[in-house]
Amino acid sequence: MGRRLTRPRCSQRPRAWRAAPAALLSCGLALPLAVAAQTRPWPYERPPRPLPARSVQFPPYEIDTLPNGLQVIVVRHHEQPAVSMRLLIRAGTASDPPGKLGLVHELASLLDQGTETQSASALNDTIDFIGGAMGAGASADVIFLNMVVMKDSFETGLRLLSDMARHPAFAPEEIERQRQQTLSALRVSLEDPAYVADAVFDRLVYGFHPYGMPHSGTPESLVAITRDDLLQFHDRYFAPNNAILAIVGDVTTEEALEAARRVFGDWARKEVPAEKLPDPPPPARRLVVVNKPDAVQTEIRVGNIGIPRTSRDYMAVNLAMRILGGEGSNRLHQVLRTQRGLTYGAQVNVDALKQAGAFVAETNTRSDATAEVLRLTLDEFWRLQREPVSERELADAKAYLTGSFPLTIETPDAIAMQVLNVVFYGLPISDLQTFRERVNAVTVEDIQRVARLYLKPDRLSIVLVGNAAAFGPSLKSVGFDSYETVEIGSLDLTTADFKPAGKVPLALPRFQALGRRPAYRPIAVERDPFAGALAGAPAPARGAAQEAGSVSSAVEARGLDPLAPASSQSRDASSAGAEEGRRARTLLDRAVAAKGGLETLQAVKRISARTRTTMTTPDGRTEQVEATTFLEYPNHVRVETKLPDGMMMIQVYDGSHAWVRDPRGVQEVPQRFVGDLQASLKRDTISLLLAAERGAVRARALPDVKDESGTVYQTLELSSTDLNPIVLYLDPTTGRIAKQTYVAGGPDQAVVEEIFEDYRPVDGVQIAFTARVRVGGRPTLERRVGEIRINPPLDPGLFKRPD
């Protein structure tokens, strides 16, 4: 479980479902949906009733150790005819040799790029032929290889997994391709303030401990990595007695163990060097400002050293951090966003790895509010340490944790992740069965004890990335008379002061796969180091905590009250709430009228459209696809796409299931992609406006925003319990939606901007005939509508799956 999946310390490549159906449907869609309106008081919001707790039965399992030392875990799960296999090697990016930063990252990225008997393309063809998926990557503590296949291909998949782990090709051309890809990604990362903030924070907290170093390397270190380096590392650490194999799915224990013996039994054990990493430095009060003069907002990171995953206080710390800034409670979010409107979101994340961990609060805000947000964040750290939490806050955090846990053991892949997590850290698997009891055993007294023991409000590491000239002078008002400033263009994570020591500046850490690093991520407090199988992997953590100290004398001398409540500086809540409600109602009415009016939008039942989309790849290449989209509301969609190579692909969602038809046949879309599709349908403009009208979506007015051209947009935020916030930017003249922004779901979460242009009336509805999309600030596609029809007759058979 863990910190933020959008910040992976790994590389991975699932080989099946290369063109994620949800993403393509969303790109082809980008058109209005409608939902029948209902008359309700506005604004309308009522929290859902909690579901009754149900017992969690972990599937039967067995652990065995082969004669060569390979630990094998078998979990029987017969609900799906599939088998998930994961192989862990007990060495991660923290084991990079001296002077070879990024070696483990590069090695892991190459494990699924060919073996001694199969080239990369041949390996991919084999996986595609059996309908499987594979991946490989590395986190701070482990290297992992993953394979998911259907039951009838179980042993074939197991042999492929063995071949990848034991006989990687490390072909020179693949090594160079991966090197160039990583270098390109590092260059992109230099421009991402969120990435810079995370990287600098890790270096502050972990110092020169391997957990804090650039895990994807630097341009200098990457160039120095040779094929011999990769072979030597592989020979040193890849051994059965240094590995764990998990087999989860539709197999019997006997089948799984017998297959493991046949496939891995001849893997010779060897002596693996025992490694002892140095201890991270003790926490110290330090503020580093990374100056990015063109930034209009500031990325903020605040935190200190934490605990390793094996700590007996892990559960209590996890709940404490959830109360401070996680799912189920989140004081920071309440203060910074709900009460003050200073940010779109705030959260506290927990790193808890093998040797150490860290706590980090993260948010962003406009430049002139930086000092205020920093002060309020520090207040909440002090408050959690000094004041007992309420029973209600703890109960809410517990309810979220226990309620979401069953979702983490629903599929073979998810079960494998959970099992490997506890086994790797030497925890009993029975912990999974007693999860609810262990959560509910935490008391208010436990929360205050761990907050006092592990939080260091007077010794926090703080990173601000933004326009220093805009907020620097105001930092003195929150207790920081002096701070370190580094220009973003000369940032060097390998030096003590983050400045280049008479050399060309080095790039930033942690490979951001193709620039996917988001500027803002939703809350994720626990981070699972093994979530990198077909999703994303974890990050570092830090050394043992020390007892909490007293309030900094420097802070007290400046007359700053660390416990001053945020509400004392805010306006009256009731009058402010009423005014915000009226403003939100006005903006919503304006957006609905500009789109065509309420009755016109409610009358839209079906849409068909022909579009041409130009997509921009991370390396700057462009590709064009043509698509015909058929929509039947509320949730039926069919997209017929002609790809650049001439291949036709049909993608259909019928409200509950999705399938794809291409030259290989008809294939069911995995459920994890269906959720992305459902979210994209909810984000459609007309669906959003009608949902807000009937009270299913909450509307909140935000401060006006001025863009680079000087145009001032009115902004309206729409959100609900199952919809991440979406911000609409209304044109000051027409009231039409000029842009909307949101955080995309899935493991690689990122800020998405959709810019709408060339509005034209179609049967009374204003349709944007041009839409441009940017992900993480990078242009990704432009869609132009060729022809669109509203309420055309549609054959119901369009949405039925063929036999």
C-alpha positions in Angstrom: 0.0 0.0 0.0 1.5 3.2 -0.4 2.7 6.6 -1.0 1.7 7.6 -4.6 1.7 5.4 -7.4 2.2 8.3 -9.8 5.6 8.6 -8.6 7.1 5.2 -9.7 10.6 4.1 -8.9 10.3 1.4 -11.5 10.0 0.5 -15.1 7.4 -1.9 -16.4 5.7 -2.9 -19.6 2.5 -4.9 -19.7 2.5 -6.5 -23.1 -1.2 -7.2 -23.5 -3.7 -4.4 -24.1 -1.0 -2.1 -25.5 -3.6 0.4 -26.6 -5.6 0.9 -23.4 -9.2 0.7 -24.6 -10.4 3.2 -22.0 -7.9 5.8 -23.2 -8.8 5.3 -26.9 -12.5 5.5 -26.1 -11.9 8.7 -24.2 -9.9 10.2 -27.1 -12.5 9.2 -29.6 -15.3 10.4 -27.4 -14.7 13.9 -26.0 -18.3 14.7 -26.8 -21.3 15.5 -24.7 -23.4 12.9 -22.8 -26.7 13.7 -21.3 -28.6 12.4 -18.3 -32.3 12.9 -17.5 -32.6 15.7 -15.0 -34.4 15.5 -11.7 -35.8 18.3 -9.7 -34.0 18.6 -6.4 -33.0 21.5 -4.1 -29.8 23.1 -5.1 -27.0 22.8 -4.0 -27.7 19.2 -3.0 -25.2 17.0 -1.2 -25.7 14.0 1.1 -23.0 11.6 2.0 -23.7 8.0 1.1 -24.7 5.5 3.8 -21.8 3.3 4.9 -22.1 -0.3 3.8 -22.2 -2.9 6.5 -18.9 -4.5 7.3 -18.4 -7.9 5.8 -16.0 -10.6 6.7 -12.8 -10.8 4.7 -11.7 -14.3 3.9 -8.2 -14.5 2.5 -7.9 -17.4 0.0 -6.2 -20.6 1.1 -2.4 -20.5 0.7 0.7 -22.6 1.2 4.4 -21.7 1.4 7.2 -24.0 0.4 11.0 -23.7 -0.1 12.7 -25.6 -3.0 16.0 -27.4 -2.3 17.8 -24.5 -4.1 16.4 -22.0 -1.6 13.6 -20.5 -3.8 10.7 -19.5 -1.6 7.4 -20.4 -3.4 4.0 -19.1 -2.3 0.8 -20.6 -3.7 -2.6 -19.0 -3.2 -5.6 -20.7 -4.7 -8.1 -18.4 -6.2 -10.6 -20.0 -8.6 -12.9 -17.2 -9.4 -11.2 -16.4 -12.7 -9.4 -18.8 -15.2 -6.2 -16.9 -14.8 -2.9 -17.2 -13.0 -0.6 -14.4 -11.8 3.1 -15.1 -11.2 5.5 -12.6 -9.6 9.2 -13.2 -9.0 11.0 -10.9 -6.6 14.8 -10.5 -6.4 16.0 -9.1 -3.0 18.0 -6.2 -4.5 16.6 -2.8 -5.7 17.8 0.6 -6.9 19.3 1.1 -3.4 21.9 -1.5 -4.5 23.3 0.6 -7.3 27.1 0.2 -7.3 29.2 3.3 -6.6 29.4 5.5 -9.6 26.7 3.5 -11.4 23.5 5.3 -10.4 20.6 4.0 -12.5 22.1 0.6 -13.2 19.4 -1.4 -11.5 16.7 0.8 -13.1 18.2 0.1 -16.6 18.7 -3.6 -15.8 15.1 -4.1 -14.7 13.9 -2.2 -17.8 15.7 -4.7 -20.0 14.5 -7.9 -18.4 11.4 -8.1 -20.6 13.4 -6.9 -23.7 14.6 -10.3 -24.9 16.3 -13.4 -23.6 19.2 -15.5 -24.8 16.8 -17.6 -26.9 14.1 -15.0 -27.9 14.5 -11.4 -29.1 12.4 -8.7 -27.7 9.9 -8.8 -30.6 9.7 -12.6 -30.4 9.1 -12.5 -26.7 6.3 -9.9 -27.2 4.8 -12.1 -30.0 4.8 -15.1 -27.6 3.0 -13.2 -24.9 0.5 -11.8 -27.4 -0.2 -15.2 -28.8 -1.2 -16.7 -25.4 -3.1 -13.5 -24.4 -0.9 -12.8 -21.5 0.8 -9.8 -20.0 4.3 -9.4 -18.7 6.3 -6.7 -17.0 9.5 -6.0 -15.1 10.9 -3.1 -13.0 12.6 -2.1 -9.8 11.7 -0.3 -6.6 14.1 0.9 -3.9 14.3 -2.6 -2.3 13.4 -5.1 -5.0 13.6 -6.1 -8.7 10.4 -7.7 -9.9 9.2 -9.7 -12.9 5.5 -10.3 -13.5 3.5 -12.6 -15.7 -0.3 -13.0 -16.0 -1.7 -15.7 -18.3 -4.8 -17.8 -18.7 -5.0 -21.1 -16.9 -4.2 -23.2 -20.0 -1.0 -21.3 -20.5 0.2 -21.5 -16.9 3.4 -23.5 -17.4 4.2 -21.6 -20.6 4.0 -18.4 -18.7 6.1 -19.8 -15.9 8.9 -20.8 -18.3 8.8 -17.4 -19.9 9.2 -15.8 -16.4 12.1 -18.1 -15.6 13.8 -17.3 -18.9 13.4 -13.5 -18.4 14.9 -13.8 -14.9 17.7 -16.3 -15.5 18.7 -15.6 -19.1 18.2 -12.0 -20.1 19.9 -11.1 -23.4 21.0 -7.5 -22.5 21.3 -7.0 -26.2 23.5 -4.0 -27.1 20.8 -2.3 -29.2 18.3 -2.7 -26.5 20.7 -1.3 -23.9 21.3 1.8 -26.0 17.6 2.2 -26.7 16.7 2.1 -23.0 19.6 4.5 -22.2 18.3 7.1 -24.7 14.7 6.7 -23.4 15.8 7.3 -19.9 17.9 10.3 -20.8 15.0 11.8 -22.7 12.7 11.2 -19.7 15.2 12.9 -17.4 15.2 16.0 -19.6 11.4 16.2 -19.5 11.5 15.8 -15.7 13.6 18.9 -15.3 10.6 21.0 -16.3 8.1 19.4 -13.9 7.9 21.3 -10.6 6.1 18.4 -8.8 8.9 16.0 -9.9 11.6 18.5 -8.8 9.9 19.0 -5.4 9.6 15.2 -4.7 13.3 14.7 -5.8 14.7 17.4 -3.6 12.5 16.4 -0.7 13.9 12.8 -0.8 17.5 14.1 -0.9 16.7 16.4 2.1 15.1 13.6 4.2 17.4 10.7 3.2 20.6 12.7 2.7 23.1 10.6 0.8 21.5 7.3 1.8 20.8 5.3 -1.3 17.0 5.9 -0.8 17.6 9.6 -1.5 19.8 9.3 -4.6 18.7 9.6 -8.2 17.3 6.1 -8.8 17.2 6.5 -12.6 20.7 7.8 -12.7 22.2 11.0 -14.1 23.4 11.6 -17.7 27.0 11.0 -16.5 26.3 7.8 -14.7 24.0 6.4 -17.4 26.7 6.9 -20.1 29.1 5.0 -17.9 27.0 1.8 -17.5 28.2 -1.0 -19.7 26.8 -4.4 -20.6 29.4 -6.0 -18.4 28.1 -4.0 -15.5 24.6 -5.4 -16.1 25.9 -8.9 -16.4 28.0 -8.6 -13.2 25.1 -7.3 -11.2 22.8 -10.0 -12.6 25.3 -12.7 -11.7 25.7 -11.3 -8.2 22.1 -11.0 -7.1 19.9 -13.2 -9.3 19.8 -16.5 -7.4 17.0 -18.8 -6.2 18.0 -18.3 -2.6 17.6 -14.5 -3.1 14.2 -14.7 -4.7 10.5 -15.2 -3.9 8.0 -16.6 -6.3 4.3 -16.1 -5.9 1.8 -18.1 -7.9 -1.8 -17.0 -7.4 -4.9 -18.1 -9.4 -6.8 -21.0 -10.8 -4.4 -23.7 -9.9 -4.1 -26.3 -7.2 -1.3 -26.2 -4.7 0.1 -29.5 -6.1 0.0 -28.2 -9.7 1.7 -24.9 -8.8 4.5 -26.5 -6.7 5.2 -29.3 -9.2 5.5 -26.7 -12.0 7.8 -24.5 -9.9 10.0 -27.5 -9.3 10.2 -28.4 -13.0 10.9 -24.9 -14.2 13.1 -23.5 -11.4 14.5 -26.6 -9.8 17.7 -26.6 -11.8 18.4 -22.9 -10.9 21.7 -23.2 -8.9 21.9 -21.5 -5.6 24.9 -19.2 -4.9 26.3 -17.1 -2.2 24.7 -13.6 -2.2 26.6 -10.8 -0.5 24.9 -9.4 2.6 24.5 -5.7 2.3 24.2 -3.2 5.1 23.0 0.2 4.0 24.1 3.3 6.0 21.7 5.0 8.4 19.9 8.1 7.1 20.8 11.3 8.8 18.7 12.5 11.8 16.0 15.0 11.0 17.0 18.7 10.7 15.1 21.9 10.0 16.0 22.9 6.5 14.1 24.9 3.8 15.2 24.7 0.1 13.6 26.9 -2.5 14.0 25.8 -6.1 13.5 29.0 -8.2 11.4 28.6 -11.3 10.8 32.2 -12.4 8.1 31.4 -14.9 6.0 29.4 -12.4 2.6 30.8 -11.4 2.1 28.3 -8.5 4.3 26.7 -5.9 4.8 23.0 -5.2 5.1 22.5 -1.5 6.6 19.4 0.3 6.9 19.3 4.1 7.9 16.3 6.2 10.5 14.3 8.1 12.1 10.9 8.5 9.7 8.1 9.2 9.6 4.4 10.1 10.4 1.1 8.2 7.6 -1.2 7.2 8.4 -3.7 9.9 7.9 -1.2 12.7 5.4 -2.4 15.4 3.9 1.1 15.2 3.2 0.9 11.5 -0.6 0.6 11.8 -0.9 3.5 14.3 1.4 5.7 12.2 -0.6 4.9 9.1 -3.9 5.9 10.7 -2.3 9.0 12.2 -1.1 10.2 8.8 -4.5 9.4 7.3 -6.1 11.8 9.8 -3.5 14.4 9.0 -3.8 14.1 5.3 -5.2 10.9 3.9 -8.3 9.0 2.9 -11.0 8.9 5.5 -10.3 12.2 7.2 -7.6 14.7 6.0 -7.3 17.7 8.2 -4.9 19.5 5.7 -7.5 19.1 2.9 -10.2 20.6 5.1 -8.1 23.6 6.1 -6.4 24.4 2.9 -9.1 23.6 0.4 -12.5 23.5 2.1 -12.1 26.4 4.5 -9.6 28.6 2.6 -9.8 27.7 -1.0 -6.0 27.9 -1.3 -5.4 24.6 -3.3 -7.1 21.9 -5.2 -5.9 19.2 -2.8 -3.6 18.4 0.0 -2.4 15.1 1.3 0.1 13.4 3.5 1.9 10.3 2.2 3.8 7.6 4.0 6.9 5.9 2.7 7.6 2.7 4.7 10.3 0.5 3.1 12.7 -2.1 4.3 15.2 0.1 6.3 13.4 3.4 6.8 10.5 5.6 5.8 9.4 9.2 5.5 6.2 11.3 6.0 5.5 14.1 3.5 2.7 16.6 3.2 2.3 17.8 -0.3 0.2 20.4 -2.0 0.4 23.3 -4.4 -1.0 26.8 -4.4 -0.7 30.1 -6.2 2.5 32.0 -5.7 1.2 34.7 -3.4 -0.4 32.2 -1.1 2.8 30.1 -0.6 3.7 31.4 2.9 0.1 31.1 4.1 -0.2 27.5 3.0 3.2 26.7 4.5 2.1 28.2 7.8 -1.2 26.3 7.9 0.6 23.1 7.1 3.1 23.5 9.9 0.2 24.3 12.2 -1.4 21.0 11.5 1.8 19.1 12.2 2.0 20.7 15.6 -1.7 20.2 16.3 -1.6 16.5 15.6 1.4 16.1 17.9 -0.1 18.2 20.8 -3.8 17.6 20.7 -5.6 14.2 20.9 -7.5 13.4 17.7 -11.3 12.9 18.1 -13.0 9.5 18.2 -14.9 10.5 15.1 -11.8 11.3 13.1 -10.1 8.0 14.1 -13.3 6.1 13.3 -13.6 7.6 9.8 -9.9 6.7 9.1 -10.5 3.2 10.3 -13.7 2.8 8.3 -11.9 3.8 5.1 -9.0 1.5 5.7 -11.0 -1.6 6.6 -13.6 -0.8 3.9 -11.1 -0.5 1.1 -9.0 -3.5 2.1 -11.3 -6.2 0.5 -10.7 -4.4 -2.8 -7.0 -5.2 -2.5 -7.5 -9.0 -2.6 -10.1 -9.3 -5.3 -8.0 -10.5 -8.2 -5.1 -12.9 -8.4 -2.8 -10.0 -9.3 -3.8 -8.0 -6.3 -3.5 -11.0 -4.0 0.0 -11.8 -5.2 0.9 -8.2 -4.4 -0.4 -8.4 -0.9 1.3 -11.8 -0.2 4.7 -10.8 -1.5 4.5 -7.6 0.5 4.2 -9.3 3.9 6.6 -12.2 3.0 9.3 -9.8 1.7 9.2 -7.9 5.0 9.1 -11.0 7.0 5.6 -10.4 8.3 3.2 -13.3 8.9 0.6 -13.9 6.2 -1.9 -14.2 8.9 -1.7 -10.4 9.1 -3.8 -10.3 6.0 -6.5 -12.3 7.6 -6.5 -10.2 10.8 -6.3 -6.8 9.0 -9.6 -5.5 10.3 -8.9 -6.5 13.9 -5.5 -4.9 13.8 -6.9 -1.6 12.4 -9.7 -1.5 14.9 -7.3 -2.1 17.8 -5.6 1.3 17.4 -6.8 3.8 20.0 -6.8 7.6 20.3 -4.0 7.2 22.8 -1.9 5.3 20.2 -2.3 8.1 17.6 -1.1 10.7 20.0 1.8 8.5 21.2 3.1 7.9 17.7 2.5 11.5 16.7 4.7 12.7 19.6 7.3 10.0 18.9 7.8 10.3 15.2 6.6 13.7 14.0 9.3 16.5 14.2 7.5 19.8 13.6 10.6 21.7 14.7 12.9 19.7 12.4 11.0 19.5 9.2 12.5 19.2 5.7 10.7 21.8 3.5 10.9 22.2 -0.3 9.2 25.0 -2.3 9.4 24.9 -6.1 8.1 28.1 -7.8 8.8 31.8 -8.4 11.0 32.7 -5.5 10.6 36.4 -6.1 6.8 36.1 -5.7 6.8 34.4 -2.3 10.3 34.7 -0.9 9.9 37.9 1.1 6.7 36.6 2.8 8.5 33.5 4.2 9.9 35.6 7.1 6.3 36.1 8.3 6.1 32.3 9.0 9.4 32.0 10.8 11.9 31.5 8.0 14.3 34.4 8.0 16.8 32.6 5.8 16.6 29.7 3.3 18.6 28.1 0.6 17.8 29.1 -3.0 18.7 27.0 -6.1 18.0 27.8 -9.7 16.0 25.0 -11.3 18.3 25.0 -14.3 21.4 24.2 -12.1 19.9 21.8 -9.7 22.3 18.9 -8.8 21.0 16.2 -6.5 24.5 14.7 -6.0 25.9 17.6 -4.0 25.2 18.7 -0.5 24.0 22.2 -1.4 22.1 21.0 -4.6 24.4 23.2 -6.7 26.9 21.9 -9.3 30.4 21.6 -8.0 32.3 22.9 -10.9 30.6 20.6 -13.4 27.7 20.4 -15.8 24.5 20.1 -13.7 23.2 16.6 -13.3 19.6 15.6 -14.1 17.0 14.8 -11.7 16.2 11.4 -10.1 13.7 8.7 -10.6 12.8 7.9 -14.2 9.6 9.5 -15.1 8.4 7.0 -17.7 7.8 9.1 -20.9 7.2 12.2 -18.8 4.1 10.8 -17.0 4.8 12.5 -13.7 1.8 14.5 -12.5 1.9 18.0 -11.1 -0.7 16.9 -8.5 -1.7 13.5 -7.3 -4.7 12.3 -5.4 -4.2 11.0 -1.8 -2.4 7.7 -1.3 -1.1 7.2 2.2 0.2 3.7 2.3 2.4 2.7 -0.5 2.9 -0.9 -1.6 6.5 -1.6 -2.8 5.1 -4.4 -5.0 2.4 -2.5 -6.7 4.8 -2.3 -9.7 3.7 -5.5 -11.3 1.3 -4.2 -13.9 0.8 -0.8 -12.3 3.5 1.3 -10.7 6.1 0.7 -8.0 7.2 2.4 -4.7 9.8 4.7 -3.4 12.3 5.0 -0.6 12.0 5.3 3.1 14.1 6.2 6.1 15.7 5.3 9.4 14.5 4.7 12.9 12.7 7.6 14.5 13.7 9.5 17.6 11.6 11.0 20.4 9.8 14.2 19.6 11.5 17.4 20.7 10.1 20.7 22.0 8.9 23.7 20.0 11.8 25.4 18.2 13.0 28.3 20.3 13.6 30.3 17.2 9.9 30.0 16.3 8.8 30.9 19.8 11.1 33.9 19.8 9.4 35.3 16.7 6.1 35.3 18.5 4.5 32.6 16.3 2.0 30.4 17.9 2.3 26.9 16.4 -1.1 26.0 17.6 -3.0 29.0 16.3 -6.2 27.5 14.7 -6.6 28.1 11.0 -10.2 29.2 11.6 -9.0 32.2 13.5 -7.8 33.7 10.3 -10.8 32.9 8.1 -14.0 34.7 7.5 -17.3 33.6 9.0 -18.1 30.2 7.7 -21.8 30.5 7.3 -21.9 33.8 5.4 -18.9 32.7 3.3 -20.6 29.4 2.5 -23.9 31.1 1.5 -22.0 33.6 -0.8 -20.0 30.8 -2.4 -23.2 28.9 -3.0 -24.8 31.8 -4.8 -21.7 32.4 -6.9 -21.5 28.7 -7.8 -25.2 28.7 -8.8 -24.7 31.7 -11.0 -21.6 30.2 -12.8 -23.4 26.9 -13.3 -26.5 28.6 -14.8 -24.2 30.6 -17.1 -22.3 27.5 -18.3 -25.6 25.6 -18.9 -27.1 28.6 -20.9 -23.9 29.0 -23.0 -24.0 25.3 -23.8 -27.5 25.5 -25.2 -29.9 25.7 -22.2 -31.2 23.2 -19.8 -34.1 21.9 -21.9 -31.9 21.5 -25.0 -29.2 19.5 -23.1 -31.8 17.3 -21.4 -33.2 16.4 -24.8 -29.9 15.0 -26.1 -30.3 11.2 -26.1 -27.9 10.0 -28.8 -24.9 11.4 -30.7 -22.9 10.2 -33.7 -19.7 11.9 -34.8 -16.8 11.5 -37.1 -13.5 12.9 -35.8 -9.9 13.1 -36.7 -7.3 13.0 -33.9 -3.7 13.9 -34.1 -1.7 12.4 -31.3 1.8 13.5 -30.2 4.1 10.8 -28.9 6.6 11.6 -26.1 9.5 11.8 -28.6 7.7 14.4 -30.6 6.3 12.2 -33.4 2.7 12.7 -34.5 0.1 10.1 -35.6 -3.4 10.5 -36.9 -6.4 8.3 -36.3 -9.9 8.7 -37.7 -12.9 7.6 -35.6 -16.6 7.3 -35.8 -18.3 7.5 -32.4 -21.8 6.4 -31.5 -23.3 7.4 -28.1 -26.5 6.3 -26.5 -27.1 7.8 -23.1 -26.5 7.4 -20.3 -23.6 4.9 -20.8 -23.4 3.2 -24.1 -20.6 4.1 -26.5 -19.0 2.6 -29.6 -15.9 3.9 -31.3 -14.7 2.6 -34.7 -11.1 3.7 -35.2 -8.9 3.6 -38.2 -5.3 3.4 -36.9 -2.2 4.9 -38.7 -1.3 1.5 -40.0 -4.7 1.1 -41.6 -5.9 -1.4 -39.0 -9.5 -1.1 -37.9 -10.4 -1.3 -34.2 -13.9 -1.3 -32.7 -14.3 -0.5 -29.0 -17.6 -0.8 -27.2 -18.9 -0.2 -23.7 -22.4 -1.3 -22.8 -22.7 0.3 -19.4 -21.0 -2.6 -17.5 -18.6 -4.4 -19.8 -16.3 -3.3 -22.5 -14.8 -5.2 -25.4 -12.4 -4.6 -28.3 -12.6 -6.1 -31.8 -9.5 -6.0 -34.0 -7.9 -8.4 -36.6 -7.0 -10.8 -33.8 -10.7 -11.2 -32.8 -12.9 -10.0 -30.0 -11.3 -9.5 -26.6 -12.8 -8.4 -23.2 -11.3 -5.2 -21.8 -9.9 -5.8 -18.3 -11.9 -4.4 -15.5 -9.2 -2.0 -14.5 -9.6 -0.2 -17.8 -13.4 -0.1 -17.5 -13.1 2.1 -14.5 -11.1 4.7 -16.5 -13.7 4.6 -19.2 -16.5 5.2 -16.7 -14.6 8.2 -15.3 -14.1 9.7 -18.8 -17.9 9.4 -19.4 -18.6 11.2 -16.1 -16.2 14.0 -17.1 -18.1 14.8 -20.3 -19.2 18.4 -20.3 -23.0 17.9 -20.7 -23.0 15.0 -18.3 -21.2 17.2 -15.7 -23.5 20.2 -16.1 -26.7 18.1 -15.9 -25.3 16.1 -12.9 -24.6 19.4 -11.1 -28.1 20.7 -12.0 -29.8 17.7 -10.3 -27.4 17.8 -7.3 -25.5 14.6 -8.0 -22.3 16.6 -8.5 -21.3 19.4 -6.1 -20.4 22.8 -7.6 -18.0 25.2 -6.0 -16.9 28.6 -7.2 -13.1 29.2 -7.3 -11.2 32.5 -7.6 -10.9 33.9 -11.1 -7.8 32.9 -13.1 -5.8 35.1 -15.5 -3.9 33.3 -18.3 -0.8 34.3 -20.1 -2.7 36.5 -22.5 -4.4 38.5 -19.7 -7.8 36.9 -20.2 -9.6 36.5 -16.8 -11.6 33.3 -16.6 -14.3 32.5 -14.1 -13.7 29.0 -12.6 -16.1 26.4 -11.3 -15.2 23.2 -9.6 -17.4 20.1 -10.0 -16.8 17.0 -7.8 -18.6 14.1 -6.1 -17.8 11.1 -4.0 -17.0 9.1 -7.1 -15.6 11.9 -9.3 -12.3 13.6 -8.8 -12.6 17.4 -8.9 -12.9 19.0 -12.4 -12.3 22.7 -12.9 -14.2 24.5 -15.6 -12.8 27.7 -17.0 -15.6 29.9 -18.4 -15.0 32.4 -21.2 -15.6 35.9 -19.8 -17.6 37.0 -22.9 -19.6 34.0 -23.9 -19.8 31.9 -20.8 -18.7 28.8 -22.8 -16.2 26.4 -21.3 -12.9 27.3 -22.7 -11.0 24.7 -20.7 -11.4 22.0 -18.1 -8.7 20.4 -15.9 -8.7 17.3 -13.8 -6.5 14.6 -12.4 -6.6 11.4 -14.5 -7.1 8.2 -12.7 -5.1 5.0 -12.8 -1.6 4.2 -11.7 0.1 7.0 -13.7 -2.0 9.9 -12.5 -1.5 13.3 -14.1 -3.1 16.7 -14.5 -5.1 16.8 -17.8 -6.0 20.0 -19.6 -8.7 19.9 -22.3 -8.9 23.2 -24.3 -12.1 23.7 -26.3 -12.2 25.9 -29.4 -14.3 26.6 -32.6 -17.7 26.3 -31.0 -20.6 25.8 -33.5 -24.3 25.3 -32.9 -25.7 21.8 -33.7 -29.4 21.5 -33.2 -29.2 24.1 -30.5 -26.2 22.6 -28.6 -22.9 24.4 -28.7 -20.2 21.9 -29.7 -16.5 22.5 -29.6 -15.3 21.3 -33.0 -11.7 21.5 -31.9 -10.3 20.1 -28.6 -6.6 20.1 -27.6 -5.4 17.9 -24.7 -2.3 18.4 -22.6 -1.2 15.9 -19.9 1.2 17.1 -17.3 1.7 20.2 -19.3 2.8 18.3 -22.4 0.6 18.3 -25.6 -0.7 14.9 -26.3 -3.5 15.2 -28.9 -5.8 17.4 -30.9 -9.2 16.3 -32.0 -11.3 17.9 -34.8 -14.9 17.1 -35.4 -15.8 16.5 -39.1 -19.5 15.7 -38.8 -21.8 15.4 -35.8 -25.4 14.5 -35.5 -27.6 14.8 -32.4 -30.3 12.2 -31.7 -29.8 10.2 -34.9 -31.4 6.7 -35.0 -29.0 4.1 -33.7 -29.2 0.3 -34.1 -29.2 -1.3 -30.6 -27.0 -4.0 -32.1 -24.1 -1.5 -32.2 -23.6 -2.1 -28.5 -23.9 -5.8 -28.4 -20.9 -8.0 -28.3 -20.7 -10.5 -31.2 -20.5 -14.2 -30.4 
